């Protein structure tokens, strides 16, 4: 283990000591648990990677509505009457 020195305001140190007493652990153990909890798991779940939202809307089709938007809008509204709009 690595020893780490952390400077905190007196109020935080008092709260840490009180919570440690209530939990029957040392303040150092409690602080270590708090840091570990803050940092989260040490390994990423399988199949995850950064920016996993990239490409989420891709249909896989080469026929892109984004590229034909004018045509799609024209087709949609050509079938409408004044009462529909």
N, C-alpha and C positions, 0 to 999 in steps of 0.2 A: 504494500500500500504506500501511497505517497501522502506525506503530511502537507496540508495546505493551510496557510494562515489567512484568515478573513477578518477584516475590520468592519464592525457593524455599530450602529448607534446603541447607546446604553439600553434604550427601550426595547430594541430587538433582542439584545442579549438577555435581558430579563425575561422576555416572553419565551425565548428559546429554552432557557433554564427551567422555567415553570412547566412548559409543555413536556420537557424531557423528564422531569420529576413525575409528572402525571403518567407518563408512558413507561416509567421504570427503565429508562435508558440514559446514557450520558448525552450531554448537549452535542458532543462531537458526532455521536452515532446518529442523532436526530438530524443534525445539519447535513451529514452525508446522505441520509435517506431523502431529505428534501431536495438536494442537488440532483440526485439520481432520478427522482420523480420529475423534476423540472426538465431534465435532459431527455427523458423518454427512453424507450428500448434501445439497446446497444446494436441490434441488428434490424434491418428493414424486413418486413414481411416479403415472402417470395412473390415475384412478379411485379413489384412496385419499383418505380424509378422516378426521378425528378421530372416535373412537368408532364405527368401522365395524362393531363387533360388535352395535350396537343393532339390534334387530329380526331378528337372524339366525335365530331360531327361529320366525318367523312363517310360517305355511303359506299365507297368502293366503285361506284359507277363513273364512267368517263363522261356521261351526259350530265354536265353540271348546270343546275338551275341558275347559279350565280353568273355563269357566262351567257345564258340565254334569257335573262330576266325580262328584257323588253318583249320578247316573243311570248313568254309565259303570261305576262300581264295582258298583252293584246288578246291572246287566245281566251283567257278567263273572262275579260270584259266584253268580248265580241258576242258572247252567248247571253249576255245580260240585257234586259230591257230597262227603260227608265224607271219602271216601278221596282225593279230588283235593286237598283243602286240607290 
